Amino acid sequence: MPNRLADQTSPYLLQHADNPVDWWPWGTDAFTEATERGVPVLLSVGYAACHWCHVMAHESFEDPTTAAVMNEHFVNIKVDREERPDVDAVYMDVTVALTGHGGWPMTVFLTPAGEPFYAGTYFPPTPRAGMGSFRQLLEAVASAWRTRREEVTASGADIVRQITAAADAAGGPPAKLTAGLLAAAVEKAGRTFDQVNGGFGTAPKFPPSALLEMLLRHWARTGDGASLRMAVSTCERMARGGIYDQLAGGFARYSVDATWTVPHFEKMLYDNAQLLRVYLHLWRATGSALAERVTRETASFLLSELRTAQGGFASALDADTVLPADHGARGVEGATYVWTPGELVDLLGTQDGGWAADVFGVTVAGTFEHGASVLQLAADADDPGRFARVRARLAVARARRPQPARDDKVVAAWNGLAIAGLAEAGALLAEPAWVTAAVEAATLLSDVHWVDGRLRRTSRRGRVGTNPGVLEDYGDVAEGLLVLHQITGDERWLASAGDLLEVVRAHFAAPDGGFYDTADDAERLLRRPRDPADSPTPSGQAAVAGALLTYAALTGSRDHREASDRALEVLTPMLGVSASFAGWAGAVAEAALAGPAEVAVVDRPDLERLARLATAPGAVVVTSGPLTRGRGSAGVYVCRGFVCERPATTAEAVREQLGVTIAPVSSWNV
């Protein structure tokens, strides 16, 4: 059979290129084939680092008997959700509506017109726990298509009508942003705060990156101690938990429990890029040594593990580690990372091994599987030198183990998040190599992803993909470039961000002042997606609202400020529902209510870093660009709406005008 996935840029699709399943990539050719054959479409959506995607692939897609059933009765389409978030979003709505839950792998059966009539997530190869096998499902769907096609087709059309109506009714009418609304959103988030373990809600727990940024900004604007305490507690518990890599830095995707102990081991660029900035801002607010260490180690993780040869950042490290043939040549989740007490003693000796077990919470019973434990910072190290020595030896030994695979495609939006975090952290922590890495990633996006005046979503090994950028790509890349302009003084990045935002306003705008997730000339799906809620990344609407606000602060553009205000008004109803799903909208709103402050540092390099240490929400700090022009004398100019106070010429005056304060948190002593 033809190998239609062999020339794709997605590592996830390439993982399936040798399956006996006759896979098609998403596109009109596949649906034309289904029409001509008179068979339904089986849509399978996942991503390269997904553990259960691998499980279903090994159990079903690599099985010749199952593949034969799929090939006979369906046209089979494989989609990387990270390359096509629009396709994923539309059909995930269907899956959740039909089953009550979502997840990956996602399996959806469609008519040749693309209308869904049945959906689910993972299906096992044999019946279990009241669930039929995948092969039984295939036979049942094929039978229904043969014998009740009109009923199936009508069901698909009805599902589309219901999903479209639900999407149109989501959210609410735009509403004015007020300080009271933000205070209420924070208070409502606090009701689900875990006072013991940090974080919000119960298991599983995901890093609430955008919400943490909102809480830090709310504290900075209002002095609300509860906001700071929630941020500190959550960040400390995550940093001490198994979700954080205690040897090499970097955060796993989520914790399967409420205590941050056992992670789902995949490490995503988007989580680490956002958390890098959160911990940097927490260090700036509290002076925490632990927050600084996590910031530095997370930046090092990005550079050592995710940086590509072209200067971009890869998407993820896999959840599974493929063990060698003498261990079954199979993927095992967490195999790289977990330890037993005996392994620690064998490597470190009796004394250091026992001490390491106490410090890292490695027990005889184990915290993971088969008596192994995920490393946590269970106890404060009483000897920093010993702690550093033991960590180094464990890291070297772990590096000799089989390592998880890397999804090396470059996603524009997530690289935008990384650019912002690395550039700002590099400036505040005096690490110029991080700023250089941010510049190189921005250059890759500019040179490779910017094609014919539009942004492409992905590239791999310097080859740009064909999928157009979606709203989050434009918003997050613009945000990254605006931070990079502030740090480097290079106005190229300011101009590039302006170009991105012009495309957004021309091709993504909605009548109510918000934005769609896809451009007006993008491929037409069942509906034009428009999701105001954050996922693991900021929603595209919130990202664009933030970039518009920052661009206005840097240039004085009233037009961009008004566009940002309108976009925030569209997002305000989401804040009223749940700040947990609108954290970045809340963070942008905090900046809007605070001004944001516009800071021009003119001929006073000695005061530049102090100005950047300000916790004022969303403050922009520049040494060149429109904000600095026409300033007659040296000093730090603090402005709002390009109306400035008298220039500050001493450290004390800068602190007074910008509110450079630190709220010490005594428990952070590692």
C-alpha positions, -999 to +999 in steps of 0.1 A: +000+000+000+012+036-005+030+051+024+012+084+026+027+095+060+064+091+050+069+127+038+051+144+067+068+168+091+050+155+122+070+130+143+037+116+154+025+108+119+060+094+111+056+070+140+027+055+121+042+055+087+051+018+088+017+006+103-002-020+083-031+005+085-035+024+052-033+059+069-041+091+051-031+126+063-059+150+069-070+166+036-096+166+008-080+136-009-089+113+020-126+125+021-128+122-017-115+086-014-142+079+012-169+093-010-157+073-040-155+040-020-188+047-001-172+041+033-170+062+065-139+078+078-120+067+109-103+098+123-075+091+149-060+121+167-031+121+190+004+134+196+039+120+198+045+122+235+011+107+244+014+074+265-020+060+256-016+069+220+015+046+220-005+019+238-033+019+213-008+020+184+010-011+197-022-030+205-043-022+174-026-001+147+004-024+145-018-055+145-023-069+109-057-084+117-071-051+131-055-031+104-071-053+077-106-046+092-098-008+093-085-009+057-115-028+044-143-008+060-129+028+064-107+055+051-083+060+080-070+095+088-042+102+112-039+137+127-013+153+150-033+175+173-003+197+178-001+205+140-039+208+136-053+222+168-083+234+148-093+199+137-086+186+172-108+213+188-138+207+165-139+170+170-129+170+206-161+190+212-180+162+196-162+136+216-169+153+249-205+159+240-211+122+231-191+106+259-188+131+287-150+132+286-122+138+262-085+128+258-061+112+235-059+091+214-092+104+201-112+082+178-140+097+157-161+081+130-172+105+102-193+104+071-175+112+039-188+148+044-168+150+076-199+148+099-192+128+131-216+100+142-196+082+169-166+090+190-144+079+219-109+080+231-088+049+239-103+015+229-086-017+241-078-047+219-099-071+240-131-065+259-125-052+295-145-035+323-177-032+304-159-019+273-160-037+240-128-043+220-116-019+193-122-046+167-157-052+179-164-015+176-150-014+141-173-043+130-203-027+147-197+007+130-192-009+096-224-030+100-244+001+110-230+019+079-240-009+056-275-015+070-286+018+085-267+044+065-295+069+063-299+068+100-262+071+106-259+101+082-289+118+097-273+113+132-241+129+120-259+160+106-279+163+139-247+162+160-232+189+138-263+211+144-261+206+181-224+212+184-227+244+163-256+257+184-237+249+217-206+268+204-226+298+193-243+299+228-210+296+247-196+325+267-218+355+269-221+391+257-190+413+261-188+430+295-168+458+309-137+449+328-136+461+364-114+457+395-143+441+413-147+414+386-110+405+390-113+404+427-143+381+424-125+358+400-096+354+424-119+348+453-138+321+433-105+304+423-096+304+460-126+282+468-110+253+449-075+259+462-059+229+479-047+244+512-025+213+520-009+204+486-012+236+466-028+238+432-065+238+425-090+210+426-082+173+430-064+147+411-052+148+384-034+181+388-020+202+360+004+231+365-019+261+365+007+283+348-016+312+335-036+313+367-004+316+388+007+345+366-027+361+372-024+356+410+011+372+411-001+402+391-032+405+413-010+406+444+013+432+427-016+454+418-037+451+450-014+438+477-038+408+483-019+384+504-041+355+497-032+356+460+005+355+468+001+327+493-018+306+467+010+312+441+038+305+466+022+273+480+015+259+445+049+267+432+067+253+462+047+220+462+053+215+425+090+223+428+093+197+456+071+171+440+077+144+415+062+165+387+095+184+388+126+167+376+148+169+408+180+160+389+179+179+356+151+204+359+119+207+339+083+198+347+063+169+335+029+173+320+007+167+351+005+147+383-018+117+385-024+124+422-033+155+443+001+157+460+022+163+428+040+130+435+036+108+405+037+126+371+026+116+337+062+117+325+060+135+292+076+170+293+061+196+271+077+228+258+046+248+265+045+239+302+082+246+308+082+278+288+053+292+309+066+279+342+100+294+336+084+328+335+061+321+365+090+310+387+111+340+375+083+363+385+079+345+418+116+350+425+113+387+416+084+390+440+098+370+470+135+366+465+131+329+469+162+308+464+141+278+454+122+298+428+156+311+414+170+276+413+139+262+395+141+291+370+177+284+362+172+247+360+141+250+338+160+273+314+189+248+313+164+220+306+150+240+276+185+246+262+200+211+268+170+189+261+146+207+237+168+231+216+171+220+180+200+223+156+182+252+138+179+272+170+142+265+178+127+244+206+113+209+201+078+202+213+082+175+239+100+145+254+080+113+254+062+099+284+076+064+275+111+051+274+117+024+249+137-003+266+163-024+248+155-058+232+167-078+263+139-060+282+112-066+256+119-037+233+088-020+246+079+015+258+077+018+295+064+050+312+088+066+336+116+040+331+142+067+327+133+086+359+124+062+388+147+047+415+146+020+442+165+023+475+188-005+464+197+013+432+207+044+452+229+023+476+245+005+447+254+038+430+262+060+460+272+036+488+254+028+520+256+062+537+250+085+507+224+061+493+204+061+525+207+098+529+195+103+493+166+080+498+155+102+528+160+135+509+143+123+477+115+103+492+126+069+478+109+042+499+109+004+500+072+003+490+078+028+462+057+057+452+053+046+415+052+010+402+071-022+410+086-008+442+102+022+424+098+058+434+097+091+416+123+115+431+108+143+452+124+169+475+109+152+505+132+168+530+154+199+530+190+190+524+211+196+555+243+197+536+242+217+503+275+204+491+265+168+496+231+175+480+248+189+449+273+160+447+246+134+451+224+150+425+253+152+400+261+115+404+225+105+401+221+127+370+252+111+353+240+076+361+205+084+348+219+097+316+233+062+309+198+048+310+176+046+278+161+080+272+126+090+261+122+100+225+119+136+215+092+152+193+115+176+175+089+196+155+090+233+162+056+248+170+054+286+165+032+294+195+052+274+220+084+288+207+069+323+213+063+313+249+099+301+252+113+333+236+095+354+262+106+334+291+142+330+281+147+366+271+133+380+303+150+354+326+183+360+308+181+397+315+170+395+351+194+367+361+224+379+341+225+350+317+232+364+282+233+330+266+196+326+273+189+359+255+210+347+226+190+315+224+158+335+224+171+356+195+180+325+176+146+310+181+129+342+169+152+343+139+141+308+130+104+318+132+111+349+111+131+331+085+114+298+082+078+301+096+069+335+080+059+326+045+042+350+020+032+374+048+016+347+069+028+325+098+031+287+094+024+267+126+053+241+125+086+232+110+110+203+115+147+203+108+145+236+090+116+225+067+084+245+072+051+226+074+021+234+052-004+240+081-012+277+086-007+294+119-038+296+142-046+325+165-024+313+194+006+312+171+002+348+162-005+359+198+022+339+215+049+347+189+040+384+190+042+383+228+077+367+226+089+392+201+077+421+221+096+408+252+127+403+230+125+438+217+124+451+253+154+431+263+176+436+233+166+470+221+163+456+185+134+473+169+132+445+143+112+425+167+088+453+175+081+457+138+077+419+133+052+418+162+033+446+146+031+427+113+017+396+131-009+417+149-020+433+116-026+398+101-047+390+132-068+421+129-073+416+091-080+379+091-091+366+125-114+394+138-149+386+150-178+411+149-180+415+187-143+426+190-129+392+197-112+368+174-116+334+158-090+307+162-086+303+125-082+329+097-110+339+074-093+321+045-084+289+064-099+255+056-136+253+064-144+227+091-177+218+107-175+252+124-150+280+127-134+273+161-134+300+187-125+290+222-120+317+249-107+292+275-071+285+282-059+249+276-024+241+288-015+272+269-032+306+269-062+309+247-055+325+214-079+353+222-062+361+255-027+358+239-037+383+212-053+407+238-021+407+258+001+413+227-021+441+216-019+457+250+019+454+251+023+467+216+002+497+225+023+504+256+055+503+235+043+524+206+016+546+221-009+532+196-044+541+208-059+519+181-041+488+194-051+497+230-087+499+220-085+466+202-070+450+233-098+465+255-125+451+232-109+417+232-108+417+270-144+426+272-152+395+251-132+374+275-146+390+307-176+365+309-151+336+309-134+352+339-167+353+357-172+315+351-137+303+361-103+320+364-088+285+362-098+284+325-091+321+319-058+327+337-041+345+309-071+367+303-070+376+340-032+383+338-037+406+308-067+422+326-045+429+356-020+446+334-047+467+317-061+479+350-025+487+362-019+509+331+004+491+323+034+511+333+056+522+304+092+526+314+119+543+293+155+540+305+175+567+289+213+567+292+212+550+326+223+514+322+230+512+359+192+516+366+180+493+338+179+460+357+163+477+387+135+489+365+130+454+352+127+441+387+094+460+391+064+438+398+040+462+382+017+440+361+026+439+324+050+468+327+072+474+296+108+485+300+128+497+271+161+514+263+152+522+227+121+525+205+092+550+203+089+553+241+125+567+245+124+592+217+124+629+226+135+623+262+158+652+269+178+640+299+191+608+313+170+589+338+141+564+341+108+577+328+077+560+342+047+567+320+012+557+313-004+564+280+029+580+271+024+606+298+054+605+320+064+614+355+096+634+362+126+612+353+140+591+382+177+594+386+184+574+417+176+538+428+154+551+455+133+572+431+129+542+407+117+520+435+093+546+447+078+552+412+076+516+401+070+499+434+100+476+434+093+456+465+100+421+477+077+400+499+101+375+516+087+340+521+108+324+549+099+288+541+117+290+508+152+282+520+165+256+495 
